Amino acid sequence: MLDYIVVGLGLAGISFCEWLERSNKSFVVVSDNSQTSSVIAGGLYNPVILKRFTLAWKAHEQLEKAIPFYQGLEEKLKIKLDFKVPVLRRFASVEEQNLWFQAADKKGLCNFLSTRLVQNENPMIDAPFRFGEVLHTGRIDTANLLNSYANYLMEQQLFLEETFDYSALKISKEHVEYKSIEAKQIVFAEGFGLKHNPYFKYLPLNGTKGELLTIKASALMENRVIKSSVFIIPLGDGLYRVGATYKWKDKSNIPTQEAKSELLQKLDTFLTCNYEVVDHVAGIRPTVTDRRPLVGRHPKFGNLFVLNGFGSRGVMIAPFASEKLYEAIEKKVPIPEEMDISRFTRKHFECSD
């Protein structure tokens, strides 16, 4: 009898597995490669919403968990994951500069917004109104993390690489059974795949398609993240990740010419050097109507749990939300109301009844 079955191995699944391992809980992971949002993510951890110069939800608490969490994974997997990189917001006008300084005076934001304007010294970038710098930022190599963690679990014989078959799940009061595996609890961390989950598909997981490009721009020689109408994220060796788009109707993982054209059009408004597009990827972000995670226990089956809805900020949210779920299950600590699925469960089941 295992303690847990974990379904899904994106940022949510990995984070929860880490809390299990650190607490000496036994588990197995069941996952396929159908959900790509964690694989293709830009991987930035940035506490500020740069479109509006506002602080992201619980940014302080999330960063306090995330930084040491990824440091621990680096030591465990013996790989480099956390790349400290400044994030510069390109100003389009003097008015945007003024809004930046106003935001920097606000409680919470003052720790993350530098009041020293950064002069543009890169001739390959058009930025006549200079930049604002966000502090305490970086990039997690999510593709390397997911691949390395899957290999780690395979070596420990803790990974079943298959599509989860819901019809094979048997639930009793004491435990759950999946094929030949018995466990006390099961946690679904499936990303947008939750839409096919018969136990949790009632939750309002919308899903937002995001597409990103990788470009080769040897002349750019920029080692900072530049945020304008799109992000430019340095990857090394003259490669840069450019993104991202936000589409709500298309739910496929197929890259589109429309999104590529949109990204290149925005990129060309401030990048002046030649470049070559070398990759184009797409994935569905697990987004929620109220922009908060989906964490908690199923209202009718006490040993079924969900960990989802991290949107575009999975790198920051995953360690924080995973710990909250673990503490709720093992220590009976209430999940913060803002992300507890009971906010939707009550309404849904009242309507059903």
Phi and psi in degrees as a GROMACS rama.xvg file:
@    title "Ramachandran Plot"
@    xaxis  label "Phi"
@    yaxis  label "Psi"
@TYPE xy
-82.6304  164.783  LEU-2
-78.7532  -39.9325  ASP-3
-143.777  147.884  TYR-4
-110.325  131.147  ILE-5
-114.076  125.576  VAL-6
-106.422  114.34  VAL-7
109.827  137.759  GLY-8
-133.959  51.9486  LEU-9
-91.7925  -156.326  GLY-10
-61.7913  -36.8435  LEU-11
-65.8235  -49.02  ALA-12
-62.8903  -44.2454  GLY-13
-61.3114  -45.3475  ILE-14
-61.498  -42.5543  SER-15
-67.9709  -40.2476  PHE-16
-58.1236  -37.216  CYS-17
-64.62  -41.9693  GLU-18
-64.5246  -34.6399  TRP-19
-66.1494  -46.6722  LEU-20
-62.8555  -42.2111  GLU-21
-67.6218  -18.385  ARG-22
-106.135  11.6599  SER-23
59.708  37.8779  ASN-24
-94.979  142.341  LYS-25
-87.7427  144.823  SER-26
-162.186  166.65  PHE-27
-139.88  148.572  VAL-28
-109.925  135.631  VAL-29
-117.371  121.931  VAL-30
-159.774  150.45  SER-31
-118.845  -168.661  ASP-32
-108.458  29.0732  ASN-33
-74.4181  -27.7857  SER-34
-104.508  122.222  GLN-35
-111.989  4.87466  THR-36
-61.9926  -39.6114  SER-37
-70.0534  -34.4488  SER-38
-67.7374  -41.2961  VAL-39
-93.5717  0.783532  ILE-40
-60.2826  149.06  ALA-41
-64.9171  -27.9385  GLY-42
83.1738  7.78007  GLY-43
-71.3971  140.9  LEU-44
-112.726  116.587  TYR-45
-143.577  117.382  ASN-46
-76.9267  -4.29665  PRO-47
-115.435  135.595  VAL-48
-83.0023  106.106  ILE-49
-79.5053  -11.4514  LEU-50
-72.1044  -34.7436  LYS-51
-118.834  -1.10403  ARG-52
56.8164  50.4255  PHE-53
-125.54  158.522  THR-54
-79.5179  134.115  LEU-55
-65.7365  156.077  ALA-56
-56.3882  122.826  TRP-57
51.1135  39.7057  LYS-58
-60.0552  -41.8972  ALA-59
-60.5258  -51.6419  HIS-60
-62.4742  -39.4535  GLU-61
-66.3307  -43.9102  GLN-62
-64.6869  -37.7767  LEU-63
-60.2583  -33.1127  GLU-64
-84.1148  -40.6529  LYS-65
-68.1892  -45.89  ALA-66
-60.281  -54.7848  ILE-67
-65.9283  -28.4184  PRO-68
-61.1957  -48.8874  PHE-69
-72.9838  -28.9525  TYR-70
-62.8939  -40.876  GLN-71
-63.3331  -37.9969  GLY-72
-67.8976  -36.1286  LEU-73
-60.773  -44.421  GLU-74
-66.7061  -41.1638  GLU-75
-68.1364  -46.1714  LYS-76
-90.7725  -9.20155  LEU-77
58.046  47.7928  LYS-78
-137.097  161.342  ILE-79
-92.3321  121.978  LYS-80
-119.79  -38.9979  LEU-81
-99.4762  111.192  ASP-82
-108.8  109.982  PHE-83
-70.9596  117.713  LYS-84
-142.656  131.352  VAL-85
-67.4721  149.655  PRO-86
-113.888  121.122  VAL-87
-109.199  128.308  LEU-88
-94.4151  116.875  ARG-89
-76.5701  125.773  ARG-90
-87.3466  137.55  PHE-91
-95.7013  -8.73814  ALA-92
-165.159  168.612  SER-93
-65.3802  -33.8803  VAL-94
-60.5978  -39.8518  GLU-95
-66.322  -36.1075  GLU-96
-59.2716  -45.3649  GLN-97
-63.7186  -40.75  ASN-98
-62.3813  -36.9063  LEU-99
-61.3844  -47.7583  TRP-100
-65.895  -35.9812  PHE-101
-63.1028  -42.8729  GLN-102
-65.7441  -37.3288  ALA-103
-65.6181  -17.6888  ALA-104
-85.2971  -10.3046  ASP-105
-80.3519  149.031  LYS-106
-60.3715  136.029  LYS-107
91.9205  -51.4322  GLY-108
-72.3085  -26.0419  LEU-109
-60.6292  -23.882  CYS-110
-78.0035  -13.6051  ASN-111
-120.596  -15.483  PHE-112
-109.902  115.981  LEU-113
-72.4181  139.159  SER-114
-92.4341  7.69252  THR-115
-99.7567  113.061  ARG-116
-66.4596  140.618  LEU-117
-99.8751  122.144  VAL-118
-73.4206  139.152  GLN-119
-79.3021  119.612  ASN-120
-117.477  10.3631  GLU-121
-102.386  110.922  ASN-122
-65.9793  -12.8542  PRO-123
-87.2833  -1.87623  MET-124
-122.972  129.723  ILE-125
-89.532  108.402  ASP-126
-147.425  70.6472  ALA-127
-67.1469  -20.8131  PRO-128
-100.99  13.444  PHE-129
68.4219  -170.374  ARG-130
-126.277  156.575  PHE-131
-108.039  140.389  GLY-132
-103.793  130.181  GLU-133
-90.2589  133.976  VAL-134
-95.8906  158.155  LEU-135
63.3809  47.848  HIS-136
-117.268  168.608  THR-137
-178.621  -176.178  GLY-138
-132.742  131.177  ARG-139
-98.2567  130.284  ILE-140
-77.3325  87.4213  ASP-141
-68.2951  -36.097  THR-142
-63.223  -44.2297  ALA-143
-65.4891  -39.6138  ASN-144
-61.4623  -49.9904  LEU-145
-64.1056  -42.0454  LEU-146
-66.1381  -45.8593  ASN-147
-66.9546  -37.8402  SER-148
-70.622  -38.3019  TYR-149
-61.6329  -42.6076  ALA-150
-63.2962  -39.9507  ASN-151
-60.3684  -45.7122  TYR-152
-66.2557  -37.0995  LEU-153
-62.1875  -41.3579  MET-154
-62.4811  -32.348  GLU-155
-87.4321  0.770073  GLN-156
57.616  44.0135  GLN-157
-117.301  16.0247  LEU-158
-132.622  125.036  PHE-159
-109.648  111.179  LEU-160
-88.0465  89.1391  GLU-161
-159.621  161.162  GLU-162
-76.8217  128.575  THR-163
-65.5102  130.707  PHE-164
-101.066  101.48  ASP-165
-62.0199  -30.1943  TYR-166
-68.8769  -17.4159  SER-167
-90.4936  0.0763615  ALA-168
-88.7704  124.29  LEU-169
-113.779  132.235  LYS-170
-119.58  129.432  ILE-171
-128.098  175.858  SER-172
-65.2322  -34.3027  LYS-173
-86.8946  -30.2428  GLU-174
-163.268  177.691  HIS-175
-120.248  156.534  VAL-176
-133.124  126.052  GLU-177
-122.901  109.047  TYR-178
55.0051  -115.785  LYS-179
-98.3329  8.9854  SER-180
-103.654  129.192  ILE-181
-112.722  137.139  GLU-182
-148.029  157.093  ALA-183
-71.7645  -37.4373  LYS-184
-139.757  161.546  GLN-185
-133.326  135.193  ILE-186
-117.598  124.755  VAL-187
-97.3637  114.794  PHE-188
-126.948  61.7524  ALA-189
-98.2567  2.44399  GLU-190
62.232  -141.897  GLY-191
-65.8798  -15.814  PHE-192
-60.4644  -13.7162  GLY-193
-59.3469  -22.9843  LEU-194
-62.1996  -20.0094  LYS-195
-99.2336  0.226901  HIS-196
-83.5157  115.17  ASN-197
-65.2516  -18.3308  PRO-198
-90.2566  -26.8976  TYR-199
-126.731  7.84218  PHE-200
-70.8254  -9.76214  LYS-201
-70.0516  -18.746  TYR-202
-69.8997  145.327  LEU-203
-80.8844  64.3881  PRO-204
-87.7956  109.287  LEU-205
-80.814  -50.4862  ASN-206
83.9523  125.236  GLY-207
-126.007  122.578  THR-208
-75.43  131.15  LYS-209
-123.296  137.48  GLY-210
-123.414  142.011  GLU-211
-133.715  149.558  LEU-212
-111.579  152.663  LEU-213
-114.413  127.53  THR-214
-117.366  153.815  ILE-215
-105.319  116.155  LYS-216
-137.984  80.7497  ALA-217
-61.9016  -32.0296  SER-218
-78.9148  -14.5963  ALA-219
-66.1891  -46.4478  LEU-220
47.7209  54.0192  MET-221
-118.227  128.473  GLU-222
-110.305  11.9824  ASN-223
-114.555  156.013  ARG-224
-78.1361  129.774  VAL-225
-110.223  124.877  ILE-226
-112.282  114.931  LYS-227
-125.902  -124.552  SER-228
-72.5142  -19.1958  SER-229
-137.366  164.225  VAL-230
-86.1313  143.472  PHE-231
-118.051  117.687  ILE-232
-114.631  117.003  ILE-233
-69.8416  133.921  PRO-234
-112.317  -9.35551  LEU-235
98.726  157.598  GLY-236
58.6905  33.8494  ASP-237
76.1998  8.89679  GLY-238
-99.6023  143.836  LEU-239
-140.324  138.374  TYR-240
-89.7398  132.319  ARG-241
-122.258  126.497  VAL-242
-176.123  -178.948  GLY-243
-136.755  168.431  ALA-244
-95.4147  163.615  THR-245
-134.871  106.572  TYR-246
-124.346  136.258  LYS-247
-102.648  -20.6233  TRP-248
-90.9766  -42.4973  LYS-249
-76.4873  119.361  ASP-250
-110.599  23.9642  LYS-251
-98.4718  162.077  SER-252
-95.0553  19.11  ASN-253
-92.6523  123.946  ILE-254
-62.8101  146.418  PRO-255
-121.197  149.891  THR-256
-65.8658  -33.2668  GLN-257
-60.3091  -46.5282  GLU-258
-67.6549  -39.5804  ALA-259
-59.7691  -45.7249  LYS-260
-62.945  -40.377  SER-261
-61.4469  -46.5097  GLU-262
-64.4878  -42.8054  LEU-263
-68.4034  -36.7044  LEU-264
-62.7928  -43.6432  GLN-265
-68.4933  -39.427  LYS-266
-62.066  -40.1099  LEU-267
-70.5704  -10.221  ASP-268
-74.4187  -18.1623  THR-269
-138.102  -10.9249  PHE-270
-96.296  126.661  LEU-271
-107.233  -5.86316  THR-272
-94.8218  165.973  CYS-273
-74.44  150.323  ASN-274
-153.843  166.208  TYR-275
-129.387  133.419  GLU-276
-80.1676  121.028  VAL-277
-112.121  -11.2522  VAL-278
-159.152  154.07  ASP-279
-150.047  118.171  HIS-280
-130.452  161.802  VAL-281
-143.889  154.048  ALA-282
-162.029  165.735  GLY-283
-104.872  115.893  ILE-284
-74.3048  137.158  ARG-285
-80.664  87.0025  PRO-286
-100.687  154.1  THR-287
-122.907  152.505  VAL-288
-56.2947  -37.8639  THR-289
-100.376  12.2204  ASP-290
61.534  30.9555  ARG-291
-126.39  152.888  ARG-292
-63.1182  163.125  PRO-293
-110.819  104.315  LEU-294
-134.879  131.769  VAL-295
152.284  -172.47  GLY-296
-96.6275  143.69  ARG-297
-64.1054  139.284  HIS-298
-68.0402  -19.5419  PRO-299
-114.948  -26.6223  LYS-300
-114.422  106.748  PHE-301
-69.0817  -13.9042  GLY-302
-109.338  18.8495  ASN-303
-111.229  131.555  LEU-304
-133.514  158.727  PHE-305
-128.192  144.724  VAL-306
-141.271  103.292  LEU-307
-161.641  -178.073  ASN-308
75.4491  35.322  GLY-309
-85.0542  -8.66179  PHE-310
60.3826  -135.583  GLY-311
-92.2002  3.35809  SER-312
-115.945  34.5912  ARG-313
-61.0735  -34.8345  GLY-314
-58.8139  -40.613  VAL-315
-82.5936  -41.0537  MET-316
-77.2775  -34.7209  ILE-317
-55.4103  -51.7391  ALA-318
-62.3334  -38.2498  PRO-319
-66.0497  -52.5518  PHE-320
-67.3936  -35.9672  ALA-321
-64.1105  -41.234  SER-322
-64.8405  -39.5212  GLU-323
-62.1057  -40.4072  LYS-324
-66.9129  -44.4529  LEU-325
-59.3114  -44.811  TYR-326
-65.7397  -32.8415  GLU-327
-66.9637  -40.4213  ALA-328
-74.7092  -48.8628  ILE-329
-90.0843  -27.4542  GLU-330
-119.165  2.08924  LYS-331
60.0034  29.0518  LYS-332
-82.9208  126.822  VAL-333
-60.2807  139.428  PRO-334
-72.5817  137.52  ILE-335
-51.1414  133.241  PRO-336
-55.2869  -34.774  GLU-337
-60.8634  -28.6384  GLU-338
-116.672  0.281165  MET-339
-70.311  130.041  ASP-340
-65.3564  -10.3857  ILE-341
-61.5917  -20.3055  SER-342
-64.8388  -25.322  ARG-343
-104.214  -31.4045  PHE-344
-60.9471  -46.3104  THR-345
-56.5703  -49.7142  ARG-346
-64.1213  -43.4734  LYS-347
-63.6408  -47.7346  HIS-348
-76.8868  -24.6068  PHE-349
-66.0343  -41.7963  GLU-350
-67.3347  -37.7907  CYS-351
-64.7641  -39.2104  SER-352
